[in-house]
Every structure is written in structure tokens, then in C-alpha cells.
Amino acid sequence: MSGGYIVPRSHVFVKSMLLQLPFEGTPIPAWSEAIEMLLNLLYVLTARGYLLLILLGFMIYITGVSDGLSKTLVIAGIFLFAAGPYILNLFADMAGMEALNLENATMIWYSTFGLADSDLFGILITIGDIEAAVCILTGAILYFTPTSTDLNSRGHSLIVRGIIFLPILAFLHIAPWL
């Protein structure tokens, strides 16, 4: 070939791969449908998911891993409960959608997560029960083992945090019957 450029076979293969559609068979949803689904998912998260954030915040708090993250999650859960539905309905109004309702949001919750929110709460409460028991037991072992004052204070902290979390868990166990 005179003056021509020889293209290696690997470049031809890459170019042919790039020309193929990445999502064959599944159409990409329209932006309005995607925004509507996102707003409905956020709406159900504010209507029911605020409790998830508060519970996760307390679960992180009793371990003593990150007090800042736990406080942030609890405050975010309270903010979602107080102002979340109002703000999301303002966004829906700005997007030209109808007002968000709990029925559509619940259907999107089921299709996204695959289980009811009460089942998810039940799983998290059970994990919280186990975590509280482990923290109290570990704290008792550290507190009553006379090795150093650092382990003694850490054990005392774990016991107190676990005991603080127990009334919250008791309320969450009783809450479905209230």
C-alpha cells in the first residue's frame, strides 16, 4: 500500500464492538419516566424509610465506630420525616408531574427492593437485637477483665450504649401492634 495507513486487526475489533448497542433488547426509559420513578422512590423513602435511617444511625452508635456518622443518619432521618414529602412534592410540581401519592411509591418500592418495608424493618430490628446483645456481652467481658483501664472504660461504654438502645428496640418490636 503506497502511503496508506495499515489498521491493525485489534483496532477493527474494538471499533466494531463500540458500534454495537450496549443495551440490546432493553430500551432506555424516557427521562420523565426515570424522574417520576426516582421521585416516587424518594417519596416512599421519606414516608417510610426515615425509620431505616434512624435505626441504622442507632445501630452504628452502639458499636462506637463512628459517632459523627450515626448522628448524621439520625438527623437525616428526622429531616426526611419532617420536610421530605413537602420538598419532593415541590420537585414533582416543578417537573410537571402530578402530586406524589403513597400507592405509586409503594409499587415502586416493591419493584425496586423486592420486599415490603415491614420485612426490611423486621430484618434490621433482628440485626439490631443481635448487635445490642453482642455489644452488652462484649462490654461486660471487657469491663470485668482486669487488664487495663482503657479496656475497662471501653467495656463500660459498650454496656451503656447497648442499654440505651434496648428501649428503642423494645418500642420497635411493639410498634406494629400500636
MODELLER restraints for C-alpha pairs under 7 A, 6 or more apart:
rsr = mdl.restraints
at = mdl.atoms
rsr.add(forms.Gaussian(group=physical.xy_distance, feature=features.Distance(at['CA:37:A'], at['CA:108:A']), mean=7.00, stdev=0.5))
rsr.add(forms.Gaussian(group=physical.xy_distance, feature=features.Distance(at['CA:39:A'], at['CA:88:A']), mean=6.72, stdev=0.5))
rsr.add(forms.Gaussian(group=physical.xy_distance, feature=features.Distance(at['CA:40:A'], at['CA:100:A']), mean=6.56, stdev=0.5))
rsr.add(forms.Gaussian(group=physical.xy_distance, feature=features.Distance(at['CA:40:A'], at['CA:104:A']), mean=6.84, stdev=0.5))
rsr.add(forms.Gaussian(group=physical.xy_distance, feature=features.Distance(at['CA:40:A'], at['CA:105:A']), mean=4.65, stdev=0.5))
rsr.add(forms.Gaussian(group=physical.xy_distance, feature=features.Distance(at['CA:40:A'], at['CA:108:A']), mean=6.91, stdev=0.5))
rsr.add(forms.Gaussian(group=physical.xy_distance, feature=features.Distance(at['CA:41:A'], at['CA:105:A']), mean=5.82, stdev=0.5))
rsr.add(forms.Gaussian(group=physical.xy_distance, feature=features.Distance(at['CA:41:A'], at['CA:108:A']), mean=6.19, stdev=0.5))
rsr.add(forms.Gaussian(group=physical.xy_distance, feature=features.Distance(at['CA:41:A'], at['CA:109:A']), mean=6.23, stdev=0.5))
rsr.add(forms.Gaussian(group=physical.xy_distance, feature=features.Distance(at['CA:43:A'], at['CA:85:A']), mean=6.06, stdev=0.5))
rsr.add(forms.Gaussian(group=physical.xy_distance, feature=features.Distance(at['CA:43:A'], at['CA:88:A']), mean=6.55, stdev=0.5))
rsr.add(forms.Gaussian(group=physical.xy_distance, feature=features.Distance(at['CA:43:A'], at['CA:105:A']), mean=6.45, stdev=0.5))
rsr.add(forms.Gaussian(group=physical.xy_distance, feature=features.Distance(at['CA:44:A'], at['CA:102:A']), mean=6.70, stdev=0.5))
rsr.add(forms.Gaussian(group=physical.xy_distance, feature=features.Distance(at['CA:44:A'], at['CA:105:A']), mean=5.23, stdev=0.5))
rsr.add(forms.Gaussian(group=physical.xy_distance, feature=features.Distance(at['CA:44:A'], at['CA:106:A']), mean=6.42, stdev=0.5))
rsr.add(forms.Gaussian(group=physical.xy_distance, feature=features.Distance(at['CA:44:A'], at['CA:109:A']), mean=6.97, stdev=0.5))
rsr.add(forms.Gaussian(group=physical.xy_distance, feature=features.Distance(at['CA:46:A'], at['CA:80:A']), mean=5.19, stdev=0.5))
rsr.add(forms.Gaussian(group=physical.xy_distance, feature=features.Distance(at['CA:46:A'], at['CA:81:A']), mean=5.79, stdev=0.5))
rsr.add(forms.Gaussian(group=physical.xy_distance, feature=features.Distance(at['CA:46:A'], at['CA:84:A']), mean=5.45, stdev=0.5))
rsr.add(forms.Gaussian(group=physical.xy_distance, feature=features.Distance(at['CA:46:A'], at['CA:85:A']), mean=6.25, stdev=0.5))
rsr.add(forms.Gaussian(group=physical.xy_distance, feature=features.Distance(at['CA:47:A'], at['CA:81:A']), mean=6.69, stdev=0.5))
rsr.add(forms.Gaussian(group=physical.xy_distance, feature=features.Distance(at['CA:47:A'], at['CA:85:A']), mean=6.99, stdev=0.5))
rsr.add(forms.Gaussian(group=physical.xy_distance, feature=features.Distance(at['CA:50:A'], at['CA:77:A']), mean=4.43, stdev=0.5))
rsr.add(forms.Gaussian(group=physical.xy_distance, feature=features.Distance(at['CA:50:A'], at['CA:78:A']), mean=6.79, stdev=0.5))
rsr.add(forms.Gaussian(group=physical.xy_distance, feature=features.Distance(at['CA:50:A'], at['CA:80:A']), mean=5.90, stdev=0.5))
rsr.add(forms.Gaussian(group=physical.xy_distance, feature=features.Distance(at['CA:50:A'], at['CA:81:A']), mean=5.83, stdev=0.5))
rsr.add(forms.Gaussian(group=physical.xy_distance, feature=features.Distance(at['CA:51:A'], at['CA:77:A']), mean=6.53, stdev=0.5))
rsr.add(forms.Gaussian(group=physical.xy_distance, feature=features.Distance(at['CA:53:A'], at['CA:73:A']), mean=5.51, stdev=0.5))
rsr.add(forms.Gaussian(group=physical.xy_distance, feature=features.Distance(at['CA:53:A'], at['CA:74:A']), mean=6.18, stdev=0.5))
rsr.add(forms.Gaussian(group=physical.xy_distance, feature=features.Distance(at['CA:53:A'], at['CA:77:A']), mean=5.12, stdev=0.5))
rsr.add(forms.Gaussian(group=physical.xy_distance, feature=features.Distance(at['CA:54:A'], at['CA:73:A']), mean=6.12, stdev=0.5))
rsr.add(forms.Gaussian(group=physical.xy_distance, feature=features.Distance(at['CA:54:A'], at['CA:74:A']), mean=4.45, stdev=0.5))
rsr.add(forms.Gaussian(group=physical.xy_distance, feature=features.Distance(at['CA:54:A'], at['CA:77:A']), mean=5.35, stdev=0.5))
rsr.add(forms.Gaussian(group=physical.xy_distance, feature=features.Distance(at['CA:57:A'], at['CA:70:A']), mean=4.08, stdev=0.5))
rsr.add(forms.Gaussian(group=physical.xy_distance, feature=features.Distance(at['CA:57:A'], at['CA:71:A']), mean=6.45, stdev=0.5))
rsr.add(forms.Gaussian(group=physical.xy_distance, feature=features.Distance(at['CA:57:A'], at['CA:73:A']), mean=4.96, stdev=0.5))
rsr.add(forms.Gaussian(group=physical.xy_distance, feature=features.Distance(at['CA:57:A'], at['CA:74:A']), mean=5.29, stdev=0.5))
rsr.add(forms.Gaussian(group=physical.xy_distance, feature=features.Distance(at['CA:58:A'], at['CA:70:A']), mean=6.27, stdev=0.5))
rsr.add(forms.Gaussian(group=physical.xy_distance, feature=features.Distance(at['CA:59:A'], at['CA:128:A']), mean=6.25, stdev=0.5))
rsr.add(forms.Gaussian(group=physical.xy_distance, feature=features.Distance(at['CA:60:A'], at['CA:66:A']), mean=6.72, stdev=0.5))
rsr.add(forms.Gaussian(group=physical.xy_distance, feature=features.Distance(at['CA:60:A'], at['CA:70:A']), mean=5.57, stdev=0.5))
rsr.add(forms.Gaussian(group=physical.xy_distance, feature=features.Distance(at['CA:61:A'], at['CA:67:A']), mean=5.66, stdev=0.5))
rsr.add(forms.Gaussian(group=physical.xy_distance, feature=features.Distance(at['CA:61:A'], at['CA:70:A']), mean=5.37, stdev=0.5))
rsr.add(forms.Gaussian(group=physical.xy_distance, feature=features.Distance(at['CA:62:A'], at['CA:158:A']), mean=6.73, stdev=0.5))
rsr.add(forms.Gaussian(group=physical.xy_distance, feature=features.Distance(at['CA:62:A'], at['CA:161:A']), mean=4.90, stdev=0.5))
rsr.add(forms.Gaussian(group=physical.xy_distance, feature=features.Distance(at['CA:62:A'], at['CA:162:A']), mean=5.78, stdev=0.5))
rsr.add(forms.Gaussian(group=physical.xy_distance, feature=features.Distance(at['CA:63:A'], at['CA:135:A']), mean=6.79, stdev=0.5))
rsr.add(forms.Gaussian(group=physical.xy_distance, feature=features.Distance(at['CA:63:A'], at['CA:158:A']), mean=6.99, stdev=0.5))
rsr.add(forms.Gaussian(group=physical.xy_distance, feature=features.Distance(at['CA:89:A'], at['CA:99:A']), mean=5.96, stdev=0.5))
rsr.add(forms.Gaussian(group=physical.xy_distance, feature=features.Distance(at['CA:89:A'], at['CA:100:A']), mean=6.22, stdev=0.5))
rsr.add(forms.Gaussian(group=physical.xy_distance, feature=features.Distance(at['CA:92:A'], at['CA:98:A']), mean=6.77, stdev=0.5))
rsr.add(forms.Gaussian(group=physical.xy_distance, feature=features.Distance(at['CA:92:A'], at['CA:99:A']), mean=6.54, stdev=0.5))
rsr.add(forms.Gaussian(group=physical.xy_distance, feature=features.Distance(at['CA:93:A'], at['CA:99:A']), mean=6.93, stdev=0.5))
rsr.add(forms.Gaussian(group=physical.xy_distance, feature=features.Distance(at['CA:110:A'], at['CA:116:A']), mean=6.24, stdev=0.5))
rsr.add(forms.Gaussian(group=physical.xy_distance, feature=features.Distance(at['CA:125:A'], at['CA:169:A']), mean=6.86, stdev=0.5))
rsr.add(forms.Gaussian(group=physical.xy_distance, feature=features.Distance(at['CA:132:A'], at['CA:162:A']), mean=5.08, stdev=0.5))
rsr.add(forms.Gaussian(group=physical.xy_distance, feature=features.Distance(at['CA:135:A'], at['CA:158:A']), mean=5.67, stdev=0.5))
rsr.add(forms.Gaussian(group=physical.xy_distance, feature=features.Distance(at['CA:135:A'], at['CA:159:A']), mean=6.60, stdev=0.5))
rsr.add(forms.Gaussian(group=physical.xy_distance, feature=features.Distance(at['CA:135:A'], at['CA:162:A']), mean=6.01, stdev=0.5))
rsr.add(forms.Gaussian(group=physical.xy_distance, feature=features.Distance(at['CA:136:A'], at['CA:158:A']), mean=6.12, stdev=0.5))
rsr.add(forms.Gaussian(group=physical.xy_distance, feature=features.Distance(at['CA:136:A'], at['CA:159:A']), mean=4.66, stdev=0.5))
rsr.add(forms.Gaussian(group=physical.xy_distance, feature=features.Distance(at['CA:136:A'], at['CA:162:A']), mean=5.57, stdev=0.5))
rsr.add(forms.Gaussian(group=physical.xy_distance, feature=features.Distance(at['CA:138:A'], at['CA:155:A']), mean=6.96, stdev=0.5))
rsr.add(forms.Gaussian(group=physical.xy_distance, feature=features.Distance(at['CA:139:A'], at['CA:155:A']), mean=3.73, stdev=0.5))
rsr.add(forms.Gaussian(group=physical.xy_distance, feature=features.Distance(at['CA:139:A'], at['CA:156:A']), mean=6.08, stdev=0.5))
rsr.add(forms.Gaussian(group=physical.xy_distance, feature=features.Distance(at['CA:139:A'], at['CA:158:A']), mean=4.89, stdev=0.5))
rsr.add(forms.Gaussian(group=physical.xy_distance, feature=features.Distance(at['CA:139:A'], at['CA:159:A']), mean=5.09, stdev=0.5))
rsr.add(forms.Gaussian(group=physical.xy_distance, feature=features.Distance(at['CA:140:A'], at['CA:155:A']), mean=6.02, stdev=0.5))
rsr.add(forms.Gaussian(group=physical.xy_distance, feature=features.Distance(at['CA:140:A'], at['CA:159:A']), mean=6.66, stdev=0.5))
rsr.add(forms.Gaussian(group=physical.xy_distance, feature=features.Distance(at['CA:142:A'], at['CA:151:A']), mean=5.61, stdev=0.5))
rsr.add(forms.Gaussian(group=physical.xy_distance, feature=features.Distance(at['CA:142:A'], at['CA:152:A']), mean=5.86, stdev=0.5))
rsr.add(forms.Gaussian(group=physical.xy_distance, feature=features.Distance(at['CA:142:A'], at['CA:155:A']), mean=4.67, stdev=0.5))
rsr.add(forms.Gaussian(group=physical.xy_distance, feature=features.Distance(at['CA:143:A'], at['CA:151:A']), mean=6.62, stdev=0.5))
rsr.add(forms.Gaussian(group=physical.xy_distance, feature=features.Distance(at['CA:143:A'], at['CA:152:A']), mean=4.39, stdev=0.5))
rsr.add(forms.Gaussian(group=physical.xy_distance, feature=features.Distance(at['CA:143:A'], at['CA:155:A']), mean=4.48, stdev=0.5))
rsr.add(forms.Gaussian(group=physical.xy_distance, feature=features.Distance(at['CA:143:A'], at['CA:156:A']), mean=5.88, stdev=0.5))
